[in-house]
């Protein structure tokens, strides 16, 4: 039986709308998709029963129209297999993943940022994140065995008959209570994550300080919910508790007013609302965000008082800003009085004072801009990189913590947003509060006259930009202090290629021949124009990063990156490529140090031509 499911560890996805149209808003999934959903449920049921004979799972959906029908199908299978299940209905991904820590596992129906006709399934245990690539591979094997069986349809019908209607009715009846319980657990977990501690006294001190500061200097947040699962989450109340005004649009679940992916072209609704509020005199409307459909990703809009406009912060800058904020917060929380703010003294102090012995680290995916290395270096932190995919980033961070590193912040800079430990999934609230902490935790002087530097001041000192600091700084001042790079946007049309070659090893092997020939021919020109003296090829596969790659094809279906260096071995730019694990596209990117947008454009065009030639299209 054909299924067309993309079975990535980050989530299994396909067009579930019965018509097969990715933009269809119908709730109907059709008979074949019901069979697929049932076999997916059966696969996970056996997987979790093998781990625990009497498992308990939590289950939810995002706000896509096909969600309820997929959920109904899967619930029947779980109940038939005698699995205890709590169904929350529409719930944000970070919320159900926090809630899953009270259970054995979770299943979540979502296709994240894909168009509305898509849907999919995410699986996880009780560690708050999706399954690792290795565990996901076991599920894929089991599902393929079922879907290819001649008895698949009859087997599903037999399972349906084993589901007592009274049990299914009770699961639905409990949904409201389940959602209430999940919300309470999520709120507590969010406080722990934002504060970086489970000590209630310390949490209360931080949130009291936030409330105190924003009541003195009003702050409001604009949110374009776009009908996402976050419409039913804690956002509005949580922000209001902190003294922060909340202005929401498209606030009803399923009220999907425009495309789902939270990239600049879709953040304009949030920006427009911010400008409308400002014009009405709501001068506190200074920050904004838009989540995707499952509510685990949210990129940022801010009010630029220099241009008097609402402006979108690009995804790579959102992640960079979050990394800056959380590294500075880690230092501040450790004890900002015990060092002078320089990178050397920060690193030395942190290793001495902290229980971990390897110091601070950041984990990012392969196409995250190199500006992260510059920010990390200023704070004496190390950067580790994985292949694209939330599961890869989360699992690499776990490995580095086991090795003694303190990894508070991680994520996929190419997509924006961030994952803040102990969370194991992106969460727009964590991104918002990283920025809020940056704005409200400022310099203080105690009764003895001793100064404690705030987060932005710590950054200015550590990065050698002390002259940029001023007491009345705003977010634009912070943004202007970030390392400057020009980076291809992940959703730009030029970042997405259609490739005929299904064998990516072969494609990359052909690309290598073309690239090496081009390097020989154009090295002098590239050196003169861009300062490129040498290059290095890097592969990322899962949580493994390999440098000085001699054979590009060994990157297989993982990420391939080529970094260009100047004569002092300083990195100047990179080219990156990888076939998507969740969409039928081949992604490309260029990242260039400096402000030269033409250089980024030319390098990406060069990469694209070489790939298309390797693919036989030129």
Buried (B, 14 or more C-beta within 10 A) or exposed (E): EEBEBBBBBBBBBBBBBBEEEBEBEBBBBBEBBBBBBBBBBBBBBEBBBEEEEEBBBBBBBBBBBBBBBBBBBBBBBBBBBEBBBBBBBBBBBBBBBBBBBEBBBBBBBBBBBBBBBBBBBBBBBBBBBBBBBEBBEBBBEBBBEBBEEEEBBEBBEEBBEEBEEEBBEEBEEBBEEBBEBBBEBBBBBBBBBBBBBEEEEEBEEBBEBBBEBBEEEBBBBBBBBBBBBBBBBBBBEBBEEBBBBBBBBBBEBBBBEBBBBBBBEBBBBBBBBBBBBBEEEBEBBBBBBBBBBBBBBBBBBBBBEEEEEBBBBBBBBBBBBBBBBBBBBBBBBBEBEBBEBBBEBBBBBBBEEBEBEBBBBBBBBBBBBBBBBBBBBBBBBBBBBBBBBBBBBBBBBBBBBEEBBBBBBBBBBBBBBBBBBBBBBBBBBBBBBBBBBBBBBBBEEEEEEEEBBBBBBBBBBBBEEEEBBEEEBBBBBBBEBBBEBBBBBBBBEBBBBEBEBEEBBEBBBBBBEBBEEBBEEEBEEBBEEBBBBEBBBBBBBBBEBBEEBEEBBBBEBBBBBBBBBBEEEEBBBBBBBBBBBBBEEBBBBBBBBBEBEEBBBBBBEBBBBBBBBBBEEE
